[in-house]
Amino acid sequence: MINYAVARWPFQYHPLCKASKLNHLMFADDLLMFCKGNASSIMLLLRAFSSFSRASGLSMNSSKSEFYYNGVGQQLKDDIQQATRFVEGVMPFRYLGVPIKAGRLTKTECNTIAEKMVSRIRSLGARKLSYAGRVVLINSVLNTLYSYWASIFLLPKSIIKRIEGICRNYQWDGNAEYHRVPLIAWDKVTLPKEEGGLGIKKAQIWNYATVAKLVDWIYGKADRLWIRWVNHVYLKGRDWHEYVPPADAAWSWKNICKVKEMMKNGYSDGQWTADTKGYSIRSGYEWLRIQQPKQDWVPLVWNKWNIPKHTIIAWIIMNNGLNVKEKLCKIGYCTDDRCLICGSDAETQEHLFFNCRYSQQIMHQMENWCGFPLQTNRSMGILSTKGCLKQKVQFLVMTACYYQVWTQRNSARMKQVLIKPEKVSEHIIEEVKSRTRRKLKEPVSNTDKKWLAKWGIL
């Protein structure tokens, strides 16, 4: 058994050096050091840190400093404690927010991630966001909360499942808990936008891709202390590509080797073949996930000129996810599947947005206003207009029509109120004008100026 001592030194600013420029340097506020389990090596470290404190203005917080031992006798422990006045800590402990232990991480130890995600969701601003705002929050905030942990070790499957459950529930209901069936399956949501999803990362695959960064460091023999330690303790000159961990290896090392086997076919002669620039977490994620065919309606939905809340409704429509009456009747929520607006046919997505007299009137009035035809069938491939600016406005008009038709359908269901198509068209025109004015940043051609002036935008 190897004898060692792990010393944990939290730092604090020296009270007389608050204004010192040294305090603005990027120093760690909590230092973890491994050293041989003998008094001489520990005293050497203490002298080094005393010199560091005098130079930087940072001093050790003795009340929070601890030692953790392995294979060290009681007499040596007593000598170290007498020399340093540090207490003996109990493992596992947290370092930079992550639990440090020799064995496998448990669900309880990883629950911190889920608790942080739930606390963010419960904030007032997060609850009031629209579907579009929730997508941004998931990608920019919630996913980053677990990415730090995921870059160090493989998270338990139960935690991965809970993380995805929290993100899914928040996306569709604005809360961490959700008891209704989601509009779109999570496997579909986590696809890239060009393949029909929302671009939210799949947590399990992202975890593998981030840990694979450690695998790539070993392949590339990166100049890092940890890589030297791995080569000295585990590899010992053996080929990393064919390496098999021993049965008594540490749990974390076995996980790294497990990911190495998953990524093995992506390497040739120690080089990552999926990207000429070398391994990146993004390229690893794309390599691991199952690719899906690209959808022809993507340019319509993800047009940058579209209003975000209109974009999400259009995306749900393209994935046949809205709770129209046809779907509600199948699950026993209602008995009548007649269209709430016209009452002539069964309320399907196809009927509501493309065949209902109400939606057709709105589309026809918008065509008369903008002067070019709008797509009026389920196929959302190449549209009829040519010219970048004109097509962007066409997509903007179409997604605005879908959103307003769905809004009026819900108004008819909840409030028994239905606004005339003429009034809805006027509202859409004002939205399109306002959005186009905000998006017009570059000079436009004389032809474009003419029809923009005709619409009252310029």
Backbone torsions as a table, in degrees:
resi	resn	phi	psi	omega
1	MET	NA	134.9	179.7
2	ILE	-80.9	129.9	177.1
3	ASN	-93.2	133.1	179.8
4	TYR	-151.8	167.0	171.9
5	ALA	-131.4	136.4	176.4
6	VAL	-107.9	121.1	-178.5
7	ALA	-106.9	132.8	178.0
8	ARG	-117.4	116.8	-178.3
9	TRP	-118.4	101.5	169.9
10	PRO	-75.9	140.1	-179.6
11	PHE	-101.8	154.9	173.4
12	GLN	-139.5	152.0	179.9
13	TYR	-68.9	139.7	176.4
14	HIS	-70.5	132.2	-175.5
15	PRO	-60.8	-24.7	-179.3
16	LEU	-89.2	-2.0	-176.1
17	CYS	-120.3	26.7	-177.4
18	LYS	-60.8	-36.0	-176.2
19	ALA	-91.7	2.0	-176.0
20	SER	-68.9	139.3	177.9
21	LYS	-64.8	-23.0	179.0
22	LEU	-63.2	-27.8	-179.0
23	ASN	-70.6	-12.1	179.3
24	HIS	-92.8	-1.7	177.1
25	LEU	-75.6	161.6	-175.1
26	MET	-84.7	79.8	176.4
27	PHE	-99.4	144.1	173.4
28	ALA	-71.6	141.6	-179.6
29	ASP	-93.4	2.6	-179.1
30	ASP	-152.5	113.7	-173.3
31	LEU	-110.9	134.8	179.4
32	LEU	-116.8	125.0	-176.9
33	MET	-130.8	136.6	172.2
34	PHE	-98.7	136.2	177.3
35	CYS	-147.3	161.5	178.4
36	LYS	-63.7	144.3	-176.7
37	GLY	-76.3	64.1	173.3
38	ASN	-143.1	155.9	-172.0
39	ALA	-66.6	-35.4	-175.5
40	SER	-65.1	-42.6	-179.1
41	SER	-67.5	-34.7	-179.5
42	ILE	-71.4	-40.5	177.6
43	MET	-64.6	-34.9	177.1
44	LEU	-62.9	-40.7	178.0
45	LEU	-65.7	-40.1	180.0
46	LEU	-62.4	-40.5	179.2
47	ARG	-66.3	-38.5	179.1
48	ALA	-63.4	-41.7	-179.3
49	PHE	-72.7	-28.2	174.5
50	SER	-65.3	-41.1	176.8
51	SER	-65.5	-40.7	178.4
52	PHE	-62.3	-40.2	-179.6
53	SER	-64.6	-40.9	-179.8
54	ARG	-66.1	-34.0	-176.7
55	ALA	-81.4	-33.3	-171.4
56	SER	-102.5	-20.7	-174.5
57	GLY	85.9	3.2	176.6
58	LEU	-98.8	133.1	-179.5
59	SER	-123.4	152.0	179.3
60	MET	-68.4	138.9	173.7
61	ASN	-90.1	93.7	-172.7
62	SER	-62.6	-31.3	-177.6
63	SER	-68.7	-21.1	-179.4
64	LYS	-107.7	-2.5	-178.0
65	SER	-79.7	141.4	-175.9
66	GLU	-141.6	159.5	172.5
67	PHE	-120.5	144.0	175.4
68	TYR	-126.1	133.1	-170.2
69	TYR	-118.8	156.7	170.3
70	ASN	-146.9	124.1	178.3
71	GLY	68.0	25.7	-178.4
72	VAL	-110.8	132.6	-179.0
73	GLY	-70.8	163.1	-177.1
74	GLN	-66.5	-35.9	-179.6
75	GLN	-62.2	-43.0	179.6
76	LEU	-67.6	-36.5	176.1
77	LYS	-59.7	-44.1	-179.6
78	ASP	-64.8	-38.3	179.6
79	ASP	-65.2	-42.4	-179.5
80	ILE	-66.0	-43.1	-179.7
81	GLN	-64.1	-38.3	179.9
82	GLN	-67.8	-35.1	-178.0
83	ALA	-78.3	-33.9	-173.3
84	THR	-105.7	-23.3	-174.1
85	ARG	66.4	19.6	177.4
86	PHE	-93.2	145.0	-179.5
87	VAL	-87.1	163.3	175.9
88	GLU	-86.0	123.4	-180.0
89	GLY	-86.0	168.1	180.0
90	VAL	-116.8	129.2	177.2
91	MET	-87.4	149.5	1.6
92	PRO	-79.5	154.3	174.4
93	PHE	-131.0	168.2	-178.2
94	ARG	-102.6	134.6	175.7
95	TYR	-129.8	119.9	-175.0
96	LEU	53.4	37.3	175.2
97	GLY	85.8	-5.3	-175.9
98	VAL	-110.9	134.8	177.6
99	PRO	-68.3	132.5	178.5
100	ILE	-106.7	119.8	178.2
101	LYS	-157.7	163.3	-177.8
102	ALA	-81.9	-30.1	-174.5
103	GLY	-95.2	-164.4	-177.7
104	ARG	-71.3	140.9	174.4
105	LEU	-73.7	137.7	-180.0
106	THR	-96.6	167.1	178.2
107	LYS	-60.6	-40.2	-178.4
108	THR	-62.5	-40.7	-178.4
109	GLU	-69.5	-25.5	-179.2
110	CYS	-94.9	-4.1	-177.9
111	ASN	-64.3	-16.8	178.1
112	THR	-56.0	-38.1	-179.3
113	ILE	-60.8	-50.5	-178.3
114	ALA	-62.9	-38.7	-179.6
115	GLU	-64.5	-39.0	177.6
116	LYS	-65.0	-40.3	179.6
117	MET	-64.0	-43.6	-179.5
118	VAL	-64.2	-40.2	179.9
119	SER	-64.2	-35.1	177.0
120	ARG	-67.0	-41.2	-178.6
121	ILE	-66.2	-34.3	-176.2
122	ARG	-76.1	-7.5	176.3
123	SER	-66.5	150.6	-172.6
124	LEU	-60.5	-43.0	-177.8
125	GLY	-64.2	-38.7	-178.1
126	ALA	-66.9	-36.7	-177.4
127	ARG	-68.5	-28.6	-173.9
128	LYS	-91.9	2.1	-179.2
129	LEU	-72.2	152.1	175.5
130	SER	-78.4	178.1	175.3
131	TYR	-53.7	-45.4	-177.9
132	ALA	-64.2	-42.0	178.8
133	GLY	-65.6	-34.3	179.6
134	ARG	-67.8	-36.3	176.9
135	VAL	-60.4	-44.2	179.9
136	VAL	-63.3	-43.8	-178.9
137	LEU	-65.4	-39.7	178.8
138	ILE	-62.4	-46.6	-176.9
139	ASN	-70.9	-37.2	-172.4
140	SER	-94.1	-23.0	-175.3
141	VAL	-121.2	-60.9	-172.9
142	LEU	-62.2	-43.8	-179.1
143	ASN	-66.4	-30.9	179.9
144	THR	-71.9	-22.0	-178.4
145	LEU	-67.2	-31.2	178.9
146	TYR	-101.4	-13.0	-176.8
147	SER	-63.6	-34.4	179.7
148	TYR	-63.7	-47.4	177.2
149	TRP	-64.2	-41.6	-176.3
150	ALA	-65.7	-20.7	179.7
151	SER	-81.9	-7.5	-176.1
152	ILE	-105.8	-41.9	-179.0
153	PHE	-153.3	166.0	177.6
154	LEU	-75.7	126.0	179.9
155	LEU	-77.1	149.4	176.0
156	PRO	-57.4	145.4	-177.5
157	LYS	-60.6	-32.8	179.0
158	SER	-64.6	-36.1	177.9
159	ILE	-71.9	-40.6	176.0
160	ILE	-58.1	-44.0	179.8
161	LYS	-63.0	-40.4	-180.0
162	ARG	-70.1	-38.7	177.9
163	ILE	-59.7	-47.9	179.5
164	GLU	-66.0	-35.1	177.7
165	GLY	-64.5	-41.4	178.6
166	ILE	-63.7	-45.3	179.4
167	CYS	-64.1	-42.4	179.7
168	ARG	-64.0	-46.7	-179.2
169	ASN	-62.4	-41.5	-179.9
170	TYR	-66.7	-39.6	-178.6
171	GLN	-60.1	-41.0	-172.7
172	TRP	-98.0	-17.8	-176.4
173	ASP	-131.7	-10.6	-179.6
174	GLY	79.4	8.6	179.6
175	ASN	-132.8	165.4	178.1
176	ALA	-75.2	-24.0	179.1
177	GLU	-111.9	137.8	-174.8
178	TYR	-150.8	127.8	-173.8
179	HIS	-114.4	6.7	177.5
180	ARG	-104.0	164.0	179.7
181	VAL	-73.2	127.8	178.5
182	PRO	-61.2	152.9	-179.3
183	LEU	-67.6	-37.1	-178.7
184	ILE	-129.3	138.7	178.6
185	ALA	-59.8	143.6	-176.5
186	TRP	-63.6	-33.0	176.7
187	ASP	-61.7	-30.8	176.9
188	LYS	-77.3	-40.0	-179.0
189	VAL	-62.0	-36.3	-174.9
190	THR	-84.2	7.1	173.4
191	LEU	-78.8	156.2	173.2
192	PRO	-61.8	159.5	-176.8
193	LYS	-60.4	-39.9	-177.9
194	GLU	-68.3	-15.6	178.0
195	GLU	-102.5	7.6	174.6
196	GLY	104.1	5.0	-179.5
197	GLY	-103.8	-165.5	179.3
198	LEU	-104.0	-3.2	178.5
199	GLY	82.2	11.5	175.6
200	ILE	-76.8	136.8	-175.7
201	LYS	-74.3	141.1	172.8
202	LYS	-76.1	119.4	-169.4
203	ALA	-60.2	-43.6	-176.6
204	GLN	-65.1	-45.6	-179.5
205	ILE	-67.0	-38.5	178.1
206	TRP	-62.8	-38.0	177.3
207	ASN	-61.0	-46.5	177.8
208	TYR	-61.2	-43.1	-176.3
209	ALA	-66.2	-36.5	-179.7
210	THR	-73.4	-40.1	176.6
211	VAL	-66.7	-29.4	179.0
212	ALA	-62.8	-18.1	175.0
213	LYS	-62.4	-36.7	176.3
214	LEU	-66.1	-38.4	177.1
215	VAL	-60.5	-43.2	-178.8
216	ASP	-66.0	-36.0	176.7
217	TRP	-59.9	-40.4	-179.7
218	ILE	-69.3	-40.2	176.0
219	TYR	-59.1	-44.7	-176.5
220	GLY	-84.4	-0.1	-178.6
221	LYS	50.7	51.7	-178.3
222	ALA	-59.3	147.1	-178.4
223	ASP	-80.7	75.7	-179.6
224	ARG	-132.8	147.4	-179.2
225	LEU	-61.2	-38.6	-179.3
226	TRP	-63.8	-38.5	179.5
227	ILE	-65.2	-39.4	177.2
228	ARG	-62.8	-40.4	179.8
229	TRP	-65.2	-42.1	179.2
230	VAL	-61.2	-45.2	179.9
231	ASN	-64.5	-35.1	-178.0
232	HIS	-76.6	-39.7	-173.2
233	VAL	-91.0	-42.0	-172.2
234	TYR	-105.6	-56.3	-172.7
235	LEU	-71.8	-48.1	177.5
236	LYS	52.9	45.8	176.5
237	GLY	86.3	-4.3	-179.5
238	ARG	-78.1	158.9	-179.0
239	ASP	-71.3	121.7	-178.2
240	TRP	-64.6	-32.8	-177.1
241	HIS	-63.7	-34.6	-177.6
242	GLU	-106.2	6.1	-174.5
243	TYR	-67.0	138.5	174.7
244	VAL	-122.8	125.3	-176.4
245	PRO	-70.1	147.6	176.1
246	PRO	-69.5	160.4	-176.3
247	ALA	-63.8	-29.8	-176.9
248	ASP	-95.7	15.6	179.0
249	ALA	-69.2	159.9	179.9
250	ALA	-64.5	151.2	-178.5
251	TRP	-58.7	-43.3	-179.2
252	SER	-65.2	-37.4	178.6
253	TRP	-68.3	-38.1	176.8
254	LYS	-63.1	-35.9	178.0
255	ASN	-65.2	-41.2	177.9
256	ILE	-62.6	-41.4	178.2
257	CYS	-66.6	-34.0	176.5
258	LYS	-63.4	-43.8	178.2
259	VAL	-67.0	-35.4	178.1
260	LYS	-59.5	-41.0	178.0
261	GLU	-64.6	-35.1	178.4
262	MET	-67.7	-35.5	-175.6
263	MET	-94.5	-0.4	-170.6
264	LYS	-55.3	-44.1	-176.6
265	ASN	-70.5	-11.5	178.0
266	GLY	-86.2	-2.3	-178.8
267	TYR	-114.6	142.8	174.5
268	SER	-137.9	119.6	-176.8
269	ASP	55.2	38.5	177.0
270	GLY	77.9	7.1	-178.6
271	GLN	-113.3	138.8	177.2
272	TRP	-73.8	121.4	-171.5
273	THR	-92.6	-13.4	-175.6
274	ALA	-79.1	-13.5	-178.7
275	ASP	-147.2	126.9	-178.6
276	THR	-65.5	-22.1	179.6
277	LYS	-83.9	0.4	-177.6
278	GLY	98.7	-179.6	-175.0
279	TYR	-72.9	137.1	169.7
280	SER	-136.6	156.1	-179.0
281	ILE	-61.0	-37.6	179.0
282	ARG	-63.2	-45.9	179.6
283	SER	-67.1	-34.6	176.2
284	GLY	-66.0	-39.9	178.0
285	TYR	-63.0	-45.5	-179.8
286	GLU	-64.8	-34.1	-180.0
287	TRP	-70.5	-34.7	-176.5
288	LEU	-79.6	-35.4	-174.1
289	ARG	-76.8	160.9	178.7
290	ILE	-84.4	120.5	-177.8
291	GLN	-73.3	144.0	178.0
292	GLN	-121.0	155.5	179.4
293	PRO	-65.1	149.2	178.4
294	LYS	-74.0	146.3	-178.2
295	GLN	-95.3	139.3	-176.8
296	ASP	-75.8	-15.0	-179.3
297	TRP	-89.2	0.6	-176.6
298	VAL	-57.3	-44.5	179.8
299	PRO	-59.5	-33.7	178.5
300	LEU	-67.1	-48.3	-173.6
301	VAL	-73.1	-45.1	-172.4
302	TRP	-99.3	29.2	170.8
303	ASN	-64.2	127.4	-175.6
304	LYS	-65.9	-16.5	178.8
305	TRP	-82.6	-16.3	-179.0
306	ASN	-63.5	147.8	172.2
307	ILE	-72.1	130.3	-172.4
308	PRO	-50.7	-45.4	-178.5
309	LYS	-66.9	-29.4	174.8
310	HIS	-69.4	-37.4	-179.3
311	THR	-60.5	-46.2	-177.1
312	ILE	-65.6	-41.5	178.0
313	ILE	-63.5	-41.1	177.8
314	ALA	-63.1	-38.7	178.1
315	TRP	-63.8	-42.4	178.3
316	ILE	-64.0	-39.7	178.2
317	ILE	-61.4	-45.9	-179.0
318	MET	-62.9	-26.9	178.3
319	ASN	-96.9	10.5	176.8
320	ASN	54.8	47.2	-173.9
321	GLY	-107.6	-8.4	-177.4
322	LEU	-69.4	146.1	179.6
323	ASN	-83.9	71.1	174.5
324	VAL	-75.8	168.8	-172.9
325	LYS	-64.9	-31.5	176.9
326	GLU	-57.1	-43.7	179.5
327	LYS	-71.1	-38.5	-179.8
328	LEU	-65.7	-34.8	178.3
329	CYS	-66.9	-35.1	-179.1
330	LYS	-65.9	-29.7	180.0
331	ILE	-97.6	7.4	175.8
332	GLY	80.2	14.8	-179.0
333	TYR	-76.6	-28.5	176.8
334	CYS	-147.3	165.6	-177.0
335	THR	-107.3	-21.8	-178.0
336	ASP	-106.8	125.4	-178.8
337	ASP	-103.8	15.2	179.6
338	ARG	-66.9	146.7	178.9
339	CYS	-59.5	130.2	-178.3
340	LEU	-69.5	-18.1	-177.1
341	ILE	-95.2	-53.6	-176.9
342	CYS	-103.1	-26.3	178.1
343	GLY	70.6	10.4	-175.0
344	SER	-92.8	-32.7	-177.2
345	ASP	-134.3	172.4	176.0
346	ALA	-63.7	139.9	-178.2
347	GLU	-82.4	91.7	171.1
348	THR	-108.2	168.0	176.9
349	GLN	-62.9	-39.3	179.3
350	GLU	-59.5	-45.1	-179.6
351	HIS	-68.8	-47.3	-171.9
352	LEU	-61.5	-41.4	-173.3
353	PHE	-99.9	-17.0	-174.3
354	PHE	-126.5	-21.4	-175.4
355	ASN	-119.2	-17.6	-179.6
356	CYS	-66.5	138.1	-178.8
357	ARG	-58.9	-37.4	-178.4
358	TYR	-61.8	-51.2	-179.4
359	SER	-67.9	-34.2	178.1
360	GLN	-65.4	-37.3	177.3
361	GLN	-63.8	-42.9	179.0
362	ILE	-63.1	-46.4	179.1
363	MET	-59.8	-43.3	-178.5
364	HIS	-64.2	-42.1	178.8
365	GLN	-65.5	-37.2	178.4
366	MET	-70.3	-34.2	176.0
367	GLU	-64.7	-41.1	177.8
368	ASN	-63.4	-35.9	-178.5
369	TRP	-73.0	-46.9	-174.2
370	CYS	-86.4	-19.1	174.0
371	GLY	85.5	9.7	173.9
372	PHE	-142.1	154.7	-175.2
373	PRO	-70.6	149.9	174.1
374	LEU	-107.6	149.8	179.5
375	GLN	-67.9	129.7	-176.2
376	THR	-125.2	32.2	172.9
377	ASN	-138.7	176.9	-172.2
378	ARG	-70.8	-23.7	-179.6
379	SER	-77.1	119.1	-175.9
380	MET	-111.0	44.1	-178.1
381	GLY	-81.4	-129.2	-178.1
382	ILE	-73.8	126.4	-179.1
383	LEU	-90.4	172.8	-167.2
384	SER	-79.8	-26.4	-175.0
385	THR	-78.2	155.0	177.6
386	LYS	-123.6	150.2	-175.7
387	GLY	103.9	128.7	-171.6
388	CYS	-59.4	-50.5	-175.3
389	LEU	-64.9	-43.3	-178.0
390	LYS	-65.0	-38.1	179.5
391	GLN	-68.2	-37.8	177.5
392	LYS	-61.3	-42.2	178.6
393	VAL	-67.6	-37.0	178.2
394	GLN	-61.5	-45.1	178.0
395	PHE	-63.7	-39.6	178.7
396	LEU	-60.6	-43.6	179.4
397	VAL	-64.3	-43.8	-176.4
398	MET	-64.6	-47.4	-178.7
399	THR	-67.4	-31.6	175.3
400	ALA	-65.7	-38.3	177.4
401	CYS	-63.9	-44.8	179.6
402	TYR	-60.0	-44.4	-178.2
403	TYR	-63.2	-44.5	-177.6
404	GLN	-69.7	-36.1	176.4
405	VAL	-63.3	-43.1	179.4
406	TRP	-67.1	-38.1	177.3
407	THR	-62.4	-44.0	-179.8
408	GLN	-69.0	-34.2	176.2
409	ARG	-63.2	-44.0	178.4
410	ASN	-66.5	-35.4	176.6
411	SER	-64.1	-39.9	177.9
412	ALA	-65.7	-32.5	-178.9
413	ARG	-79.2	-44.9	-174.0
414	MET	-85.8	-38.6	-173.2
415	LYS	-114.2	-5.7	-175.0
416	GLN	56.6	37.7	179.4
417	VAL	-125.2	132.5	180.0
418	LEU	-135.2	119.4	-179.3
419	ILE	-80.1	145.6	-179.9
420	LYS	-62.2	147.2	-179.6
421	PRO	-55.9	-34.9	-179.5
422	GLU	-61.3	-43.0	179.6
423	LYS	-67.2	-38.8	178.0
424	VAL	-64.2	-42.2	179.4
425	SER	-62.3	-40.9	178.0
426	GLU	-61.2	-40.9	179.0
427	HIS	-65.1	-41.4	178.9
428	ILE	-63.3	-42.8	-179.8
429	ILE	-59.8	-43.2	178.7
430	GLU	-64.5	-39.5	177.5
431	GLU	-63.8	-44.1	-178.9
432	VAL	-64.5	-43.2	179.0
433	LYS	-60.9	-48.2	-177.6
434	SER	-62.8	-44.6	-178.8
435	ARG	-66.2	-41.2	-178.9
436	THR	-64.8	-40.9	178.7
437	ARG	-60.8	-39.6	-179.4
438	ARG	-70.0	-31.0	-176.1
439	LYS	-88.7	-14.6	-179.5
440	LEU	-76.6	97.3	-178.2
441	LYS	-113.5	-27.1	-178.1
442	GLU	-101.6	155.9	176.5
443	PRO	-60.9	143.3	-178.7
444	VAL	-111.5	158.2	-179.6
445	SER	-70.4	166.1	179.5
446	ASN	-63.3	-37.0	178.0
447	THR	-63.0	-45.3	179.3
448	ASP	-64.5	-36.3	179.5
449	LYS	-61.9	-35.7	-177.7
450	LYS	-64.9	-48.9	-178.2
451	TRP	-77.7	-24.2	172.8
452	LEU	-68.2	-38.0	176.3
453	ALA	-68.0	-36.5	178.4
454	LYS	-61.9	-36.5	179.0
455	TRP	-78.8	-11.4	-178.6
456	GLY	85.6	19.6	-179.1
457	ILE	-88.0	-37.9	177.8
458	LEU	-101.8	NA	NA
